[in-house]
């Protein structure tokens, strides 16, 4: 990583030049003091390389950037220099009362000498007819694969080799100027049908590390039935049902995939220490701040970030890097910057308000529920016509429908979905959750013309409320009695 201090005209400002750091920086940059002198700083680049120039402290003025030779190097208004062609150029950062000058020397990329790496030999037969070689320090999908004789063995873009017949051939993987060669010796006979229990077939091997604690098995398996995956030692590595293997500790084990009685296995070696890459920081969650957003700087725009919690019963994390307490304890949040993992230690000193986004159902108007709350958030309902919420966390249904109750912990919002549904309510013919004269009208209209004024199945059940089977005018009278307070509840007893 290129990085050097740049002396400048103004003592209050310092610029740093360098490639984007491989390790993300959390929130702030160090502040440096520049000398009161003009220095032309030399930056050596190769064609195609991009080097950003960044300030180590907040700027009160944004400079105007300019290159004196755009055929050699260009610069955008964010200070990113792009090497275009071989030669020399000067890049300037122009402020109101000062100018920074950078000498840019661009060279052609060095050409590597072609080389061939011998991966040795692999034997394939009726029980072990699939293999996946490992290219040291290289993802198999980055190489271009080929077979010198596909009648003996073929290979796919993932480097999975499958025997197709008897004989000998070479499998080649080309990456840049490097060619990897694996010799295949096959006794596989495609005309011999496999027995129902042919044994165990080796399909590859790989190593899990702190920097790469996960790997998906990409070997092709027989189609027609889903594979059942298992690990011989889950303290070393576990596997989910899509074939993704995750390190849990150091050691070695086998990962098996069983398909129609045939077992296929991958030899896994793990040097995993329990830390997913470099530890960036520690986040403490409290009742006053049960959720925190992690911000990563110096990550190139467009880089894929994947967030995972090692224990979702302690803390969870969303796709934006918001870490939220679930219960008291310690765990880690792992963020993958591209394919590189980094660890965030999480200490939770509080219980969660409740599960973010979870839907709660209240049966009928007037139904209530009590929230379990840590801290003193501001509570509010987005629609008080559906549900209200008190300062103590009591949610009360006021109407039929859906709304959201939010808890504001000083800027961090926790959302709870509230759905109020109809509860069977005797006398509620129009199913609005209340017993009023309008229900009596609905009953009378239904009696007069069922086709024009129908009731739903539940509405008809609610309408039959006078204690006598069948919907009649006496049901409408019973509703009016309840609305007037003559009776306390419906349905009426026969004596009423």
Order of alpha helices (4+ residues) and beta strands (2+ residues): beta-beta-beta-beta-beta-beta-beta-beta-beta-beta-beta-beta-beta-beta-beta-beta-beta-beta-beta-beta-beta-beta-beta-beta-beta-beta-beta-beta-beta-beta-beta-beta-beta-beta-beta-beta-beta-beta-beta-alpha-alpha-alpha
